[in-house]
Amino acid sequence: MPKQKTHRGLAKRVKVTGSGKIKRSKAFHSHLLSSKTPKMKRRLSRSDTVHPADAKRIKKLIPYL
């Protein structure tokens, strides 16, 4: 049985926490920031966890992280 390949595009975008959850950054924080409120920009800069419904599918793409 050959080794599984890690999906490199996803591996650069997520990290796995100590408890096994998948941590991701939020979207809409890279450009067009002048129209967004400071509160919204603060919230978008924080990291978030992947929803449990998507986590199983994502873990298959990053088997060794």
Secondary structure, DSSP 8 states (H G I E B T S, - for coil): -------HHHHTTEEE-TTS-EEEE-SS-SS--TTS-HHHHHHHHSEEE--HHHHHHHHHH-TT-
